[in-house]
Amino acid sequence: MVHSHTVRLPLAALALALVLPACAGVGTEPLPGRPAHHAEGGFRNTNPEFKRPDGWTRFTFFVRRGWATLTAPRTYEAPRRDNDGSALRAPDPGAPTITWVGHATLLVQLAGVNLLTDPHWGERASPLSWAGPRRLSPPGLAFERLPPIHLVLISHDHFDHLDLDTVKRLAAAHDPLFLVPLGLKQWFADNGMTRVEELDWWQGAEHRGLRLVCVPAQHFAQRSLWDANRRLWASWALIAPERRFYFGGDSGYFSGFREAGERLGPFDLAAIAIGAYLPQEIMRFTHTTPEQAVQAFEDLRARQLLGIHWGTFDLGDEPLDEPPRRMRAEAQRRGIPPDRAWIFDLGETRRW
């Protein structure tokens, strides 16, 4: 008799492969007369040291992780705070706030604008309903408890950052403007959403008194076996008269953090990924370690650091509760006081 998990294993491995895939089908050289990150058929990272792991390393990682999601999934219950959303639905207009919903999903309230980053209320970071990384803890804020959402920032197309069901719910319930990197506007249109503006690196848009700038990240894009790096990946800077916010999305450590700090900083708050950094041979060029996140925070010349992208989906090999400990330890080593290095509970809101 063939067990169901034996049959499902290749699909589970595929689901994980779509979260952390290799670049395929896109040129590696810049196009003449175009920005350096534009390549034949899509986009590329410009760091000359950037390198993807070889095929065997990727394959063994995906198979091992896919098997684990079916046979021995890890569990972790992140600390959380009760948040019924009432204070968020009637905010003090003079007090900018930020709330951690989970992973890279943040609710930012600034100057009368309610903004979400990489919104994800789904049960899995996967194209499959039965396999792939399952949400470890419920979202810190129920979808139904959200205030009116005016604006949504998308960093890239991976399943842990762009959940189709979530963005369709947002479009139907709130009709926000989606700001996305190049190439994603068509994906939204194909899925029935047209209130979308796409930007290239260093391009900006104005919305409700805020300026949003699409800034470089070191990562990659893919949602299927056929669209690797055909859409751009990015971080975002939010600039208002009274505050500046940096949303890292997903990125390996590179010189782009310092460049963003020089061109658009200093920032009042920088939200940087601190999870999914092991195994190093898979993650080193596309995800920051907690220590690199602290360095990126300093490169950005930010006042506050918020560690995100941990404790929600099991994407790497590090202990699920390790990223906050390492980030705090590195901040302490560098003399950064605890009140400048934030780790939130799920559902926690702070003024910034």
Helices and strands as residue ranges (DSSP letters): H 4-19, E 38-39, E 42-43, H 55-71, H 86-89, E 97-102, E 105-110, E 113-117, G 143-145, E 151-153, H 164-174, E 177-181, H 184-190, E 196-199, E 204-207, E 210-215, E 235-239, E 244-247, H 256-264, E 269-273, H 280-283, H 290-299, E 304-308, H 322-333, G 338-340, E 341-342, E 349-351
